[in-house]
Amino acid sequence: MKSNSQNLEPNEVINFETRSFSEFDSELFNEVANEVKILNNSLNKLQNLKELNTIEDILNPN
């Protein structure tokens, strides 16, 4: 997950003086939403692979 904010050590406080909370909150939400989409797509692919039982099914999915 890439971000414009600096990398923080555990227990460090984010400095909100340079950006509004709503701006940060919106950016963070969008980053998390993108990660969830990626994870969901990966899960769907794994579920589809699980349904393919044989090598023939993999080579000829139709």
Secondary structure, 3 states (H helix, E strand, C coil): CCCCCCCCCCCCCCCHHHCCHHHHHHHHHHHHHHHHHHHHHHHHHHHHHHHCCCHHHHHCCC
